[in-house]
Amino acid sequence: MDGQSILFGVLSVGGGILSYRYAYRLTKLGEQLDSIGSQTRWHEVEPTDWNVLLTKLLGLFFVALGLYYAVGPYLT
């Protein structure tokens, strides 16, 4: 049981939860950053549904990965 693995697990769970919870806002920010240099204004940019879903799935992946590292050593 390594302290760094547990810390990584806890941070991954926290980041994954935040990524899942704020998926729309995160993807909108990404789209706004992508619109720099184009004619589209920042407030007019909207993320696509598949991009929000992908962000949520990635967040869930990091939650699962974090649980594996944070709780896994205690299960064996």
MOPAC internal coordinates of N, CA, C and O (Angstrom, degrees):
PM7 1SCF
backbone

  N    0.0000 0     0.00 0     0.00 0    0    0    0
  C    1.4485 1     0.00 0     0.00 0    1    0    0
  C    1.5219 1   108.25 1     0.00 0    2    1    0
  O    1.2310 1   120.91 1   -68.90 1    3    2    1
  N    1.2884 1   115.86 1   111.10 1    3    2    1
  C    1.4550 1   122.44 1  -176.34 1    5    3    2
  C    1.5257 1   109.33 1  -102.10 1    6    5    3
  O    1.2310 1   120.47 1   -44.58 1    7    6    5
  N    1.3160 1   116.70 1   135.42 1    7    6    5
  C    1.4617 1   120.99 1  -179.77 1    9    7    6
  C    1.5084 1   112.82 1   -63.36 1   10    9    7
  O    1.2310 1   120.70 1   145.88 1   11   10    9
  N    1.3300 1   116.27 1   -34.12 1   11   10    9
  C    1.4637 1   119.48 1   179.58 1   13   11   10
  C    1.5252 1   111.54 1   -67.85 1   14   13   11
  O    1.2310 1   120.41 1   143.30 1   15   14   13
  N    1.3166 1   116.83 1   -36.70 1   15   14   13
  C    1.4686 1   120.32 1   178.48 1   17   15   14
  C    1.5230 1   110.80 1   -65.78 1   18   17   15
  O    1.2310 1   120.97 1   138.84 1   19   18   17
  N    1.3245 1   115.74 1   -41.16 1   19   18   17
  C    1.4619 1   119.41 1   179.31 1   21   19   18
  C    1.5242 1   110.33 1   -66.61 1   22   21   19
  O    1.2310 1   120.26 1   138.00 1   23   22   21
  N    1.3301 1   117.12 1   -42.00 1   23   22   21
  C    1.4599 1   120.61 1   177.41 1   25   23   22
  C    1.5245 1   110.77 1   -62.11 1   26   25   23
  O    1.2310 1   120.59 1   136.64 1   27   26   25
  N    1.3340 1   116.47 1   -43.36 1   27   26   25
  C    1.4645 1   120.24 1   176.63 1   29   27   26
  C    1.5213 1   110.62 1   -59.72 1   30   29   27
  O    1.2310 1   120.57 1   137.79 1   31   30   29
  N    1.3244 1   116.52 1   -42.21 1   31   30   29
  C    1.4560 1   120.58 1   179.99 1   33   31   30
  C    1.5145 1   112.77 1   -63.00 1   34   33   31
  O    1.2310 1   120.77 1   135.12 1   35   34   33
  N    1.3277 1   116.14 1   -44.88 1   35   34   33
  C    1.4656 1   120.01 1  -179.57 1   37   35   34
  C    1.5258 1   110.57 1   -65.17 1   38   37   35
  O    1.2310 1   120.40 1   136.63 1   39   38   37
  N    1.3271 1   116.83 1   -43.37 1   39   38   37
  C    1.4653 1   119.95 1   178.88 1   41   39   38
  C    1.5292 1   111.54 1   -65.76 1   42   41   39
  O    1.2310 1   120.34 1   143.47 1   43   42   41
  N    1.3324 1   116.95 1   -36.53 1   43   42   41
  C    1.4685 1   120.28 1   178.30 1   45   43   42
  C    1.5220 1   111.22 1   -66.57 1   46   45   43
  O    1.2310 1   120.59 1   138.99 1   47   46   45
  N    1.3246 1   116.47 1   -41.01 1   47   46   45
  C    1.4661 1   119.53 1   177.69 1   49   47   46
  C    1.5230 1   110.00 1   -63.20 1   50   49   47
  O    1.2310 1   120.40 1   134.18 1   51   50   49
  N    1.3199 1   116.84 1   -45.82 1   51   50   49
  C    1.4651 1   120.14 1   179.23 1   53   51   50
  C    1.5156 1   112.54 1   -62.21 1   54   53   51
  O    1.2310 1   120.55 1   134.22 1   55   54   53
  N    1.3216 1   116.55 1   -45.78 1   55   54   53
  C    1.4582 1   120.30 1   178.88 1   57   55   54
  C    1.5130 1   112.53 1   -65.78 1   58   57   55
  O    1.2310 1   120.49 1   142.16 1   59   58   57
  N    1.3260 1   116.67 1   -37.84 1   59   58   57
  C    1.4604 1   120.33 1   178.52 1   61   59   58
  C    1.5154 1   112.62 1   -66.14 1   62   61   59
  O    1.2310 1   120.86 1   139.91 1   63   62   61
  N    1.3345 1   115.95 1   -40.09 1   63   62   61
  C    1.4646 1   119.81 1   178.09 1   65   63   62
  C    1.5226 1   110.35 1   -65.00 1   66   65   63
  O    1.2310 1   120.65 1   135.59 1   67   66   65
  N    1.3233 1   116.36 1   -44.41 1   67   66   65
  C    1.4676 1   119.54 1   178.57 1   69   67   66
  C    1.5275 1   111.34 1   -64.31 1   70   69   67
  O    1.2310 1   120.68 1   140.95 1   71   70   69
  N    1.3271 1   116.30 1   -39.05 1   71   70   69
  C    1.4616 1   120.27 1   178.88 1   73   71   70
  C    1.5268 1   111.03 1   -64.93 1   74   73   71
  O    1.2310 1   120.27 1   139.98 1   75   74   73
  N    1.3242 1   117.08 1   -40.02 1   75   74   73
  C    1.4624 1   120.24 1   177.97 1   77   75   74
  C    1.5233 1   110.90 1   -68.16 1   78   77   75
  O    1.2310 1   120.78 1   135.19 1   79   78   77
  N    1.3205 1   116.12 1   -44.81 1   79   78   77
  C    1.4709 1   121.05 1  -176.22 1   81   79   78
  C    1.5265 1   111.89 1   -65.55 1   82   81   79
  O    1.2310 1   120.15 1   138.57 1   83   82   81
  N    1.3169 1   117.32 1   -41.43 1   83   82   81
  C    1.4610 1   121.71 1  -175.53 1   85   83   82
  C    1.5302 1   112.05 1  -109.84 1   86   85   83
  O    1.2310 1   120.28 1  -144.95 1   87   86   85
  N    1.3158 1   117.06 1    35.05 1   87   86   85
  C    1.4657 1   121.38 1  -176.58 1   89   87   86
  C    1.5237 1   111.86 1   -60.75 1   90   89   87
  O    1.2310 1   120.32 1   137.84 1   91   90   89
  N    1.3179 1   117.00 1   -42.16 1   91   90   89
  C    1.4674 1   119.51 1  -178.89 1   93   91   90
  C    1.5232 1   110.68 1   -64.18 1   94   93   91
  O    1.2310 1   120.62 1   134.39 1   95   94   93
  N    1.3183 1   116.41 1   -45.61 1   95   94   93
  C    1.4656 1   119.81 1  -178.73 1   97   95   94
  C    1.5247 1   111.55 1   -65.73 1   98   97   95
  O    1.2310 1   120.45 1   140.92 1   99   98   97
  N    1.3322 1   116.74 1   -39.08 1   99   98   97
  C    1.4649 1   119.77 1   179.07 1  101   99   98
  C    1.5238 1   111.53 1   -65.09 1  102  101   99
  O    1.2310 1   120.59 1   136.27 1  103  102  101
  N    1.3295 1   116.48 1   -43.73 1  103  102  101
  C    1.4623 1   118.58 1  -179.71 1  105  103  102
  C    1.5229 1   111.27 1   -70.39 1  106  105  103
  O    1.2310 1   120.40 1   146.62 1  107  106  105
  N    1.3340 1   116.84 1   -33.38 1  107  106  105
  C    1.4630 1   119.02 1   176.70 1  109  107  106
  C    1.5243 1   110.04 1   -65.36 1  110  109  107
  O    1.2310 1   120.03 1   139.02 1  111  110  109
  N    1.3296 1   117.55 1   -40.98 1  111  110  109
  C    1.4602 1   120.70 1   176.81 1  113  111  110
  C    1.5271 1   110.36 1   -61.42 1  114  113  111
  O    1.2310 1   120.44 1   138.12 1  115  114  113
  N    1.3291 1   116.77 1   -41.88 1  115  114  113
  C    1.4613 1   119.82 1   177.50 1  117  115  114
  C    1.5161 1   112.53 1   -61.82 1  118  117  115
  O    1.2310 1   120.83 1   138.69 1  119  118  117
  N    1.3249 1   116.02 1   -41.31 1  119  118  117
  C    1.4638 1   119.75 1   178.08 1  121  119  118
  C    1.5256 1   111.31 1   -67.19 1  122  121  119
  O    1.2310 1   120.41 1   143.11 1  123  122  121
  N    1.3168 1   116.83 1   -36.89 1  123  122  121
  C    1.4630 1   119.94 1   177.67 1  125  123  122
  C    1.5233 1   110.79 1   -64.94 1  126  125  123
  O    1.2310 1   120.67 1   139.65 1  127  126  125
  N    1.3257 1   116.32 1   -40.35 1  127  126  125
  C    1.4630 1   119.00 1   177.32 1  129  127  126
  C    1.5243 1   111.10 1   -66.55 1  130  129  127
  O    1.2310 1   120.47 1   145.14 1  131  130  129
  N    1.3326 1   116.70 1   -34.86 1  131  130  129
  C    1.4649 1   120.20 1   176.75 1  133  131  130
  C    1.5260 1   112.28 1   -67.73 1  134  133  131
  O    1.2310 1   120.41 1   154.41 1  135  134  133
  N    1.3291 1   116.83 1   -25.59 1  135  134  133
  C    1.4625 1   119.75 1  -177.05 1  137  135  134
  C    1.5257 1   112.93 1   -81.90 1  138  137  135
  O    1.2310 1   120.37 1   178.10 1  139  138  137
  N    1.3174 1   116.90 1    -1.90 1  139  138  137
  C    1.4676 1   119.12 1   177.98 1  141  139  138
  C    1.5272 1   108.29 1   -63.24 1  142  141  139
  O    1.2310 1   120.99 1   -51.57 1  143  142  141
  N    1.2933 1   115.72 1   128.43 1  143  142  141
  C    1.4564 1   121.08 1  -179.71 1  145  143  142
  C    1.5150 1   113.99 1    93.01 1  146  145  143
  O    1.2310 1   120.13 1   173.86 1  147  146  145
  N    1.3307 1   117.36 1    -6.14 1  147  146  145
  C    1.4639 1   119.20 1   177.93 1  149  147  146
  C    1.5294 1   109.25 1  -101.06 1  150  149  147
  O    1.2310 1   121.00 1    -3.68 1  151  150  149
  N    1.3088 1   115.69 1   176.32 1  151  150  149
  C    1.4612 1   121.22 1  -179.53 1  153  151  150
  C    1.5286 1   112.35 1   -80.95 1  154  153  151
  O    1.2310 1   120.11 1   167.98 1  155  154  153
  N    1.3293 1   117.40 1   -12.02 1  155  154  153
  C    1.4597 1   121.63 1  -177.89 1  157  155  154
  C    1.5273 1   110.13 1   -78.10 1  158  157  155
  O    1.2310 1   120.71 1   -46.33 1  159  158  157
  N    1.3175 1   116.25 1   133.67 1  159  158  157
  C    1.4651 1   120.37 1   178.98 1  161  159  158
  C    1.5316 1   110.01 1   -77.84 1  162  161  159
  O    1.2310 1   120.94 1   -24.49 1  163  162  161
  N    1.3305 1   115.81 1   155.51 1  163  162  161
  C    1.4635 1   121.21 1  -177.01 1  165  163  162
  C    1.5164 1   112.46 1   -58.85 1  166  165  163
  O    1.2310 1   119.82 1   137.33 1  167  166  165
  N    1.3156 1   117.95 1   -42.67 1  167  166  165
  C    1.4651 1   120.45 1  -175.05 1  169  167  166
  C    1.5301 1   112.71 1   -75.40 1  170  169  167
  O    1.2310 1   119.70 1   169.42 1  171  170  169
  N    1.3174 1   118.18 1   -10.58 1  171  170  169
  C    1.4624 1   121.43 1   179.36 1  173  171  170
  C    1.5265 1   112.90 1   -92.31 1  174  173  171
  O    1.2310 1   119.92 1   170.67 1  175  174  173
  N    1.3085 1   117.77 1    -9.33 1  175  174  173
  C    1.4637 1   122.02 1  -175.79 1  177  175  174
  C    1.5280 1   109.56 1   -81.02 1  178  177  175
  O    1.2310 1   120.43 1   -45.55 1  179  178  177
  N    1.3325 1   116.79 1   134.45 1  179  178  177
  C    1.4616 1   122.80 1   177.22 1  181  179  178
  C    1.5292 1   109.13 1  -130.55 1  182  181  179
  O    1.2310 1   119.95 1   -41.93 1  183  182  181
  N    1.3313 1   117.70 1   138.07 1  183  182  181
  C    1.4633 1   119.70 1   177.45 1  185  183  182
  C    1.5300 1   111.09 1   -77.00 1  186  185  183
  O    1.2310 1   120.81 1   -27.29 1  187  186  185
  N    1.3117 1   116.06 1   152.71 1  187  186  185
  C    1.4633 1   120.28 1   177.48 1  189  187  186
  C    1.5263 1   109.66 1   -79.83 1  190  189  187
  O    1.2310 1   121.07 1   -20.74 1  191  190  189
  N    1.3266 1   115.56 1   159.26 1  191  190  189
  C    1.4668 1   120.67 1  -177.99 1  193  191  190
  C    1.5234 1   111.87 1   -63.13 1  194  193  191
  O    1.2310 1   120.30 1   141.40 1  195  194  193
  N    1.3310 1   117.03 1   -38.60 1  195  194  193
  C    1.4588 1   119.02 1  -178.26 1  197  195  194
  C    1.5255 1   110.99 1   -67.44 1  198  197  195
  O    1.2310 1   119.93 1   148.57 1  199  198  197
  N    1.3266 1   117.74 1   -31.43 1  199  198  197
  C    1.4558 1   120.60 1   179.33 1  201  199  198
  C    1.5304 1   110.69 1   -70.23 1  202  201  199
  O    1.2310 1   120.44 1   140.25 1  203  202  201
  N    1.3272 1   116.76 1   -39.75 1  203  202  201
  C    1.4646 1   120.68 1   176.67 1  205  203  202
  C    1.5261 1   109.76 1   -65.33 1  206  205  203
  O    1.2310 1   120.28 1   137.36 1  207  206  205
  N    1.3308 1   117.07 1   -42.64 1  207  206  205
  C    1.4618 1   120.99 1   178.56 1  209  207  206
  C    1.5235 1   111.07 1   -62.58 1  210  209  207
  O    1.2310 1   120.28 1   137.76 1  211  210  209
  N    1.3115 1   117.07 1   -42.24 1  211  210  209
  C    1.4622 1   120.79 1   178.56 1  213  211  210
  C    1.5289 1   111.12 1   -62.23 1  214  213  211
  O    1.2310 1   120.16 1   140.75 1  215  214  213
  N    1.3190 1   117.29 1   -39.25 1  215  214  213
  C    1.4572 1   121.11 1   177.93 1  217  215  214
  C    1.5226 1   110.74 1   -65.55 1  218  217  215
  O    1.2310 1   120.18 1   140.07 1  219  218  217
  N    1.3265 1   117.27 1   -39.93 1  219  218  217
  C    1.4642 1   120.58 1   177.61 1  221  219  218
  C    1.5264 1   111.40 1   -65.39 1  222  221  219
  O    1.2310 1   120.51 1   137.64 1  223  222  221
  N    1.3269 1   116.62 1   -42.36 1  223  222  221
  C    1.4633 1   119.91 1   178.97 1  225  223  222
  C    1.5207 1   111.38 1   -64.80 1  226  225  223
  O    1.2310 1   120.46 1   141.29 1  227  226  225
  N    1.3070 1   116.72 1   -38.71 1  227  226  225
  C    1.4607 1   120.32 1   176.89 1  229  227  226
  C    1.5302 1   110.35 1   -64.72 1  230  229  227
  O    1.2310 1   120.22 1   141.16 1  231  230  229
  N    1.3225 1   117.18 1   -38.84 1  231  230  229
  C    1.4552 1   120.83 1   176.18 1  233  231  230
  C    1.5200 1   111.53 1   -62.11 1  234  233  231
  O    1.2310 1   120.19 1   136.50 1  235  234  233
  N    1.3298 1   117.24 1   -43.50 1  235  234  233
  C    1.4628 1   120.69 1   177.60 1  237  235  234
  C    1.5191 1   111.77 1   -64.75 1  238  237  235
  O    1.2310 1   120.30 1   143.98 1  239  238  237
  N    1.3230 1   117.04 1   -36.02 1  239  238  237
  C    1.4609 1   120.66 1   176.37 1  241  239  238
  C    1.5272 1   110.57 1   -61.14 1  242  241  239
  O    1.2310 1   120.53 1   136.05 1  243  242  241
  N    1.3350 1   116.59 1   -43.95 1  243  242  241
  C    1.4599 1   119.32 1  -179.67 1  245  243  242
  C    1.5271 1   111.97 1   -69.71 1  246  245  243
  O    1.2310 1   119.78 1   149.41 1  247  246  245
  N    1.3247 1   118.02 1   -30.59 1  247  246  245
  C    1.4620 1   120.05 1   173.89 1  249  247  246
  C    1.5263 1   109.61 1   -64.04 1  250  249  247
  O    1.2310 1   120.19 1   133.29 1  251  250  249
  N    1.3319 1   117.25 1   -46.71 1  251  250  249
  C    1.4637 1   121.12 1   179.47 1  253  251  250
  C    1.5256 1   111.10 1   -63.46 1  254  253  251
  O    1.2310 1   120.28 1   137.20 1  255  254  253
  N    1.3209 1   117.07 1   -42.80 1  255  254  253
  C    1.4619 1   120.84 1   178.51 1  257  255  254
  C    1.5232 1   110.73 1   -63.18 1  258  257  255
  O    1.2310 1   120.68 1   137.57 1  259  258  257
  N    1.3171 1   116.31 1   -42.43 1  259  258  257
  C    1.4559 1   120.44 1   178.91 1  261  259  258
  C    1.5152 1   112.39 1   -64.45 1  262  261  259
  O    1.2310 1   120.36 1   139.67 1  263  262  261
  N    1.3266 1   116.92 1   -40.33 1  263  262  261
  C    1.4663 1   119.66 1   177.16 1  265  263  262
  C    1.5191 1   111.19 1   -64.67 1  266  265  263
  O    1.2310 1   120.58 1   143.22 1  267  266  265
  N    1.3114 1   116.50 1   -36.78 1  267  266  265
  C    1.4631 1   120.21 1   177.66 1  269  267  266
  C    1.5268 1   110.85 1   -61.06 1  270  269  267
  O    1.2310 1   120.48 1   136.04 1  271  270  269
  N    1.3274 1   116.69 1   -43.96 1  271  270  269
  C    1.4564 1   120.27 1  -178.35 1  273  271  270
  C    1.5260 1   112.64 1   -78.33 1  274  273  271
  O    1.2310 1   119.66 1   145.58 1  275  274  273
  N    1.3289 1   118.25 1   -34.42 1  275  274  273
  C    1.4600 1   120.62 1  -175.72 1  277  275  274
  C    1.5277 1   112.49 1   -83.20 1  278  277  275
  O    1.2310 1   120.18 1   141.05 1  279  278  277
  N    1.3292 1   117.25 1   -38.95 1  279  278  277
  C    1.4603 1   120.92 1  -174.24 1  281  279  278
  C    1.5235 1   111.90 1  -105.14 1  282  281  279
  O    1.2310 1   119.99 1   153.97 1  283  282  281
  N    1.3105 1   117.62 1   -26.03 1  283  282  281
  C    1.4598 1   121.90 1  -176.47 1  285  283  282
  C    1.5158 1   115.57 1   -52.30 1  286  285  283
  O    1.2310 1   119.16 1   135.17 1  287  286  285
  N    1.3299 1   119.21 1   -44.83 1  287  286  285
  C    1.4688 1   119.05 1  -179.76 1  289  287  286
  C    1.5266 1   113.51 1   -61.88 1  290  289  287
  O    1.2310 1   119.74 1   153.89 1  291  290  289
  N    1.3222 1   118.10 1   -26.11 1  291  290  289
  C    1.4613 1   120.61 1  -179.10 1  293  291  290
  C    1.5186 1   112.41 1   -81.37 1  294  293  291
  O    1.2310 1   119.87 1   164.67 1  295  294  293
  N    1.3137 1   117.86 1   -15.33 1  295  294  293
  C    1.4601 1   121.28 1  -177.63 1  297  295  294
  C    1.5204 1   113.11 1   -86.00 1  298  297  295
  O    1.2310 1   119.86 1   167.13 1  299  298  297
  N    1.3043 1   117.87 1   -12.87 1  299  298  297
  C    1.4696 1   119.94 1  -178.83 1  301  299  298
  C    1.4960 1   112.47 1   -97.83 1  302  301  299
  O    1.2310 1   120.10 1   180.00 1  303  302  301

